[in-house]
Structures are given as structure tokens and as C-alpha cells.
């Protein structure tokens, strides 16, 4: 009898633990989009690019489709690559840095990673070059060319979402994965991270805030 009770208790504990883990595996934004997450070292990251059209407080983020308005913007805006919402599910949205600068883009309990937090991630994975291989999606579904060094061993699934440049043009889809950090450089520039299909490693640059880049959120 005792063994049956013990089996039941252990089974219930395992079931509860599994359901709790499952609940922690995903996070939802204000729009109801659900994101897988991965734990790397002490950090928990989204395993997909953000695609919300609202801040976490429910305020709407302006959708800027016009090329000239995008280039001239000094206020928040987002778009889909090629202004095609069909790119949403696979690649997420592209945001200028003014959206990031509000501090309320990611879901509650999450935030846009700082330059220092990206450095922590890269260091944990052996440096920028090794980190790129371990985080990049394998194959050529979302890259122009498969990277033979890519392992995606954590399920981070970096994809070549491309970006919108400071002139308002869309470019480098399947070639580059570009993410903003929350770290500003100057009045007009902020720090980013870039993965490319044609080079190894992760690039770090200060770039114009009017560029439209992807976002990966990290847990508080």
C-alpha cells in the first residue's frame, strides 16, 4: 500500500513539474503571440523574433510603411519586411530603435537585452565566433546558404530576417540576422548585433537608430 501511495505522489510531482516547465517554456506578448524560450547559462531568451504591434501596456506601435517617413523618423515605428505581413510568423517584425528606447516593448518580466547581456551570452558560448555557430539555425530554409558550422544546439534559431536600412529600403533577407540592443551609443546611434551567412561570428556595431532590426527579448 505504501509503495502505491509513494508511486502516486511521485507521479503527481512529475506531472506537476512537467506542466510547470511547459508553462515556463513559452511567453506571450500583448497581441497574444506565443514565443518559445531557451535557457543559456543564467539567461533565458526568446527563441523567436518579436512580432508584437503593441507595447506591453496596450499602446499601439505605429506601423510605418512609407519609405521616406521611415527614413525621417525620430519617433517609434515598426514594419514587416517588404511591408508584407506574410513575413510575420517566420521572421517577426522590424523595429526602429526609438521603439526600444521606450523601455516597454517586451512582455512584462522581459526586456530588450543590453550590449553587456549580449556579451554575457557570447562569453558563455566561447566567444563571438563560436556563439554564432551555436545560435544560428541550420540549413538554408531561412538562410541564403547553409552554414556548415551551424549547430543551433540551444534552439535559439537565429534566422536571416534581413532589415530595413536608414533610407527606408528593405535588404539582406536570408543574408543577415540583425538585432537591436537596449544600449544607445549617441543621440542618433545605438548598439546592435549581426549574424551573416557569408561570415563567421557575431558583429557588434553602433548604427543609426532609424534602421529597422529584429528584437529578441531576455527574461528579467
Secondary structure, 3 states (H helix, E strand, C coil): CHHHHHHHHHHHHHHHHHHHHHHHCEEECCCCCEEEEEEECCEEEECCCCCCCECCCCCECCECCCHHHHHHCCCCCEECHHHCHHHHHHHCCEECHHHHCCCCCCCCCEEECCHHHHHHHHHHCCCHHHHHHHHECCCCCCCCCCCCCCCCCCCCCECCCCEECCCCCEECCCCEEEEEEEEECCCCEEEEEEEECCCCCCEEEEEECCCEEECCEEEC
